[in-house]
Amino acid sequence: MVNRHIIRSLQIMLGVLLILGLLTPSNLPVQAGVTSTIPKVGLITDGGPIDDSGFNQMAYEGLTRAENEGLIDGSTYIPTGDPDIDYAGAIEQCVSDGNALCITVGFVMGDATMAAADTYPGVHFAIVDMTWEDSVYPANLRGLFFAVDEAAYLAGTLAGMMSTTNCIGAIGGMSIPPVDDFIFPFTYAAQWADPGVAVLRDYADSFVDEELGADLAEDQISRGADVIFGVGGMMGQGAVRRAAELGKYIIGVDSDVYLTAFDNGTAPGADKVLTSVIKRVDNAVYHTIQDQVNAEFSSGTTLCDLANGGVGLAPYHEAEAIIPPEVVDSINEVTNSIINGTTDVWAPLWTSSIFLPMAQR
């Protein structure tokens, strides 16, 4: 005869196992804002269309790559082009949608992103192209900084090697660090590639005046420049468009100007686009999502550089046919030397008046 106490004990154990089976981790409710093994991620863009061939599109490509690879369990895309949606409201929507990570695009969303990070400490936030002092960051906020100086050095190497007049030009929006981070390494690299090259440098004191950019490009071309580097929003695009129309080589910044300023190669002068110094926003967004999934998300400034694919040169497009193979090889060698620390992109070949603004020459 079986002892009734044994039977009762077995019944209790079975009940406990059934209860535990119903409460496996896969069935436990997930607290809002807490990262699960496969989280949801939201993206808030700074106005404009998602197919802008710029930061919005690149950020979205990074998001969809992560989703297509199964890294995340769905995503939310929230455009802010609608005047009825403000930045704070869009970020709040991202949080309320249950996203464990909310990514914002552009420095104009800096204040709203910082405020949201303080308000929702259980949610992670990342912002493209915006950083703060290390002591300012809350524990759930990451700023993505792009080492454009490294890629600008590659562009300067290319410009110095492609010039036949021994004169190239750089046109900046304003003489401020975010602009000079492009222009000075570009200058130093060009003079490394060709110690005899002259680098003309002018500032428009505007990021939106396309016609002024075009006028400055014409002026530099009249002084002998046959490669123009435009750094400064719409002004810079005006400069490179005019230079290309006049038959000179051009180099753009931020996103691929062959796609933006030259309408995917259909605008006049598209064949003169050598390349662009680009911020690989797609890779930065993708790698941030990877860190979220792998429980390796960290607050503070994250450097996006040549080594991790955060910056680089855009494809040569039509210009590929006229860039000599030895020039391409040199660009690859310089890329490796920057990554391994052999090349300092802020080391000038010498001190010369050609580095001075026009007013100081």
N, C-alpha and C positions, 0 to 999 in steps of 0.2 A: 504494500500500500504506500502511495506517495504521500509524504508529509505535507499537510495543508499549508504549513508555514513556508515551505519551499515554493509551493505553487503561488502563494501570495507574493513572495519576493520576486518571482519571475514576472508576475503581472505588473508589479511596480516598475521593474527595470524596463519592461517593454514600453510602458507608458512614457517613461522618461526618454527613451530612444526616439519614440514617435514625436514627442515635443521638440527634441533637439533637431530632428530631421526637418521639422517645419520651420525652424529658426536658423537655417544655414545662412552663411554670409550673403548668398545670392538672393535671399528673400528678405533680408533685413532692410528696413527703410533707410535711405541715404539722407543725411542731414543736408539742408540747403547750403550750397557753397563749399561743401567738403568734397575733395577729389576722390572719386571712385577709381577702380582699376582702369576703366575706360570712360573718361570724363566727356562732358559736352564742353564745347568751346565756342565763344561768341566773338564776332568781329564787328567793330563800329568804325565806319569809314568817315572821312572828313569831307562830306559833300562830293559833288561830281559823280559821274557814272562809274560803274564798276569796271567797265572796259575802257578806262582812260589811258591804257598803255603806260601808266605811271604807278605811283605808290598804292592806290586803291586796288588796281588789278593785280599787282605783284603780291600784296598782302592776301588777297582772296585766293590766289593760286597756291600760296603756302598753306592756307587753311584747307582748301579742297584736296591738296595732295595728302595731307594728314588724314582726312576723312576717307579718301579713296583707298588708302593703305590700311584702313581699319584701326588707326591709332586712337580715334575718338568716336564716341557714340553720338554722332550727329553734331550739327553746328548751326549757329544763328548768325545771319548777316544782317546788320542793321545800318542802312544808309542814313546820313544826316543831311541830305540835300533838300529834304522836305522842310520848309520854313516852320512847320508846326511841330517839328521835333528838335529840341535843343540837345546839346551835348550831354548834359546831366541826365535828361530824360531818356536818351538813347542808352546810356550806360546803365541806368536803373532798369531799363527793359532787359538788357543783357543779363543782369543779375537775377531778375524775377523769372527769367526763362530757365533758370536752373543751371547755368553755365558755371563750371568750376574755374574757368579762366576766361577773362574778357580782355581782348586786345583792341587798343585804339590806335588810329593812324594819324600822325601829324602833331606838331608841337602846339598848334592852336587848341588841342584838346588836353593840354597839360594840366591846367587848373582843375578841370572837371574830373580828370582821371585821378589826380591826387586826392581830391575830395571824396571820390567814390572809394578809394582804397582805405581811407580813414573811416568811412561810414560802414563798410562791409569787410571787416578784418578776416572773415572766413572765406573770402573769394580772392583768387589771385588776379592781378592785373599786369598788363605789359603795354607799353606805348612805343610806337615806332618813331624814331628820330627826335627823341626828347629825353633829356637827362637832368638830374639835379646833383647837388653836393651829396656825398655819401651819407652824411649825418642826417639828411632830410628824409630819406626814404623810409616809409613804413615797411614792416616785414613782409608785406604781400604785394609789393610793387617793384617791377623791373623796367628800367629804361634801356632802350636799344640804341647804342651809339655806333655809327659807321665810320670806320677809319678811311675816309675818302682821300687822305693824304697819300696812302699807299697806292691806291689805284690812280691818283693824279700823277704820281711819279711814273707810272707805266705810260700814261698818256703823253707826258713830256718826253719820255724816251722815244716814243713813236713819232711825235711831232718833230723832234730834233733830227731824226733820221730821214724823215720824209721831205723836209724842206730843201728846196733847191736854190733859194735866195739867201740862205743863212740868216733869215729873219722870220720870226713867228710872233703872234700876238695873243695876249690874254686880256679879256674884258670882264671885269667883275661888277656886281651890283653895287656893293659898298666895300670900303676897306675895313672889314670886320673879320674876326677869327673864322666864322663858318665859311666865308668866301676865300680868305687867304689860305685856309687849309687845303684848298684846291690849287691856288695860283702859285704859291711859293714852291711846293714840291714839283709842280709841273715845270717851273722855271729851272730849278736845280737839275732836274733830270735831263731837260733839253740840252743844258750846257755840259752835262756829263756825256751825253751822246755825241754832241758836236761842240767842242770848246769855243768854236768861232761864231756860234749862232748868237744873234741879238734877240732879246725877248722884250717886246713892247708891252707895256702894262698900263691899262687905263681903267678907271672906275666911273660908272654912270651915276652913282648916287640914286639909283632907282632899280627896282626889280620888276617893274611893270611897263616901262616905256620901251616898246619894241622899236619904234622909229629911232630913238636915241641910240639903242644898241646897234641898229643898222648903220647909223651915221658913224659911230665909233669904229665899226668894222671897216667901213670904206676908208676912213682916215688911216687906219693901220695898214691897210692894203696899199694905199698911196705912198706909204713910207717903206714899202718893200715886203711886208708880211705875206707869206703864202700859205700859212696855217693859222686859223683863228680858233681860240679856245673860249667859249662863251659860258660864263659862270654867273647866273643871276636870274632865275625865273623866266618870265616872258621877255625881259630885256635881253637876256642871253640867247633866247631862241631867235629874237629879231636879228641879233648880231650874226649868228651862224647861218641863218637863212640868207641874209644879204651876201655874206662872204661866199657861200656855195653858189648862189646865182651868178656871182662874178667870177666863178671858175676856180676858187681857192678851196683848199682842203679845210675841213672843220672838225672839231671835237666838242661834243656836248657833255652835259652832266646830269646826275641824279637818275634819270631813266634814259632809255634808248631813243635819242632824238630822231633816228631814222624812222621810228614808228610814230613819234609824236609830232615834232616840228616839221617832218617831211612826209606826213600822212602815209606811213607804211611804204615809203619809197616811190610814191606817185607824184610828189611835189617837185618842182624844178630844183636841180642841184643835189638831189638825193645821192647821186653817184659820187659826190664829193665828201660824203660822210665817212671819215676814217673809223671812228668809234665813238663811244661815250663812256664817261666815268660813271658807273652805276652803283647804287646802293641795292644790294640783293635783299630787298625786303621780303621776298618770298622765302628765301632760306632762313632769314632771321625769325620770321613767324613760325616756320616749320620746326626749327630747332627749339624754339620756346615751347611749342606744343609737346615736342619730344621730352623736354625736361619735366613738363607737367605730368605727363604719362608715367615717366620713370621716377616720380617723386624726387626730382632733382631741381625743382624750381628754386631759384635764389633771388633775393631782392637786390637792389642796387643797379649800377650800370653794367650792362653786358656789352663787351666789345665785339663788333662784327667786322672782321678784317679779312685780309687775303687768305690767311691760314685756314679759317673756317668757312670760307665762301661767302662772307658777309659783304664784300665789295669786289669789284673787278671791272674789266672792260667789256662793253657790249660786243656782239659779233661785228666783224668788219663789213658784212653785207656786200654791196657791189664793189667796194674798195679792195676786197680780198684779192681780186685779180691783178691789182697794181702794186700791192705791198710785197716787196721782195721777200723770199723765204728767209734770208739771213736777218731781216728786220724782225720777222715773227720769232725766229730763234732767239734773238736778243731780248725781246719782250719776255719770253719764257724764262730765260736765264735771270733776268732782273727780278721777275716774280719770285723765283726760288731764293734769290739772294736777300730779298726783303723778308721773306718768311723765315729764313734761317738766321736773320740778324746781321748778315754781312753788309748790307746796304742801309745807311741811315738816310731816310727820305728828306730830312731837314738839314742835311749838310751841304752847303753851297760849295761850288767849285772854287769860287773866289768872291771877294766883295767888289761890286762894280756898280756904276751909276745906272746901269740898265735895270737894276732891281728897284730903283726908286720910282715913286709915282711921278707923273708928268710935272706936277707943280714943284718938285724938288730937284729936277734935273738941271 
